Amino acid sequence: MKCQWKTVAGTAKSPEDFIDSTGAVEFASGSRNSTINIKIIDNNISEREKTFTVDLFNAEGGGMLSKSIHYTLMSPCQIYSVSSMGWP
């Protein structure tokens, strides 16, 4: 299955916290996981956690998607965590 994705700012903003991005991602047959790369900006400023979303859309190949995946940025490290899955 293949789908399109795009980042959507939440409390994390582009380009201050991450680089706004779009693309396509492909899932191997039977897989629930795939990888996309999003540039996270480490500005060495101690801040509260910030969030952004990756919206998944235009699925091809018979798969079903959740609408979005939510990420949390934790300062000052370039770490993000998935708070919901991309598949139902």
C-alpha positions in Angstrom: 0.0 0.0 0.0 1.1 3.5 -0.7 -0.1 6.9 0.6 0.7 10.6 0.6 1.7 12.4 3.8 2.2 16.0 5.0 3.2 17.6 8.2 0.8 20.0 10.0 2.0 22.4 12.6 0.5 22.2 16.1 2.3 23.9 19.0 5.5 23.1 17.1 6.0 25.5 14.2 8.0 25.3 10.9 10.7 26.3 10.5 11.5 27.1 14.1 10.9 23.5 15.4 10.7 21.2 12.4 10.9 21.6 8.6 7.4 21.4 7.0 7.4 18.4 4.6 5.4 16.3 2.2 5.9 13.0 0.5 4.8 9.5 -0.3 5.4 6.4 1.8 5.0 2.7 0.9 4.0 -0.1 3.2 5.2 -3.6 2.5 2.5 -6.2 2.0 1.1 -7.1 5.5 3.2 -4.4 7.2 1.8 -1.8 9.7 5.0 0.2 9.8 7.0 2.4 7.5 9.5 5.2 7.9 9.4 8.9 6.8 12.1 11.4 7.5 11.2 14.8 9.0 13.9 17.3 9.9 13.6 18.3 13.6 15.3 21.6 14.5 17.4 21.5 17.7 17.8 25.1 18.7 19.3 24.4 22.1 16.6 26.4 23.8 14.9 24.7 26.8 11.2 24.7 26.0 8.1 22.8 26.9 7.1 19.8 24.8 5.6 20.8 21.4 3.5 18.8 19.0 2.9 18.5 15.3 0.9 16.0 13.1 1.6 13.9 10.1 -1.6 13.6 8.0 -1.9 10.5 5.8 -4.1 10.6 2.7 -4.7 9.3 -0.9 -4.2 5.6 0.1 -3.6 3.3 -2.9 -3.4 -0.5 -3.0 -6.3 -1.5 -0.8 -5.1 -0.4 2.7 -6.9 1.7 5.2 -5.3 4.5 7.2 -6.0 6.4 10.3 -6.3 10.1 9.5 -3.1 11.3 11.2 -0.2 10.5 13.5 0.7 12.8 16.3 4.2 13.5 17.4 5.7 15.2 20.5 9.0 17.0 20.4 11.0 17.0 23.6 13.5 19.7 24.2 16.5 20.0 23.9 16.9 16.6 22.2 15.9 15.8 18.6 13.5 13.1 19.8 9.9 12.5 18.8 7.4 10.0 19.9 4.4 8.5 18.1 1.2 8.9 20.2 -1.1 7.0 17.8 -0.7 4.5 15.0 -1.0 5.2 11.3 -3.2 2.1 10.8 -6.6 1.5 12.3 
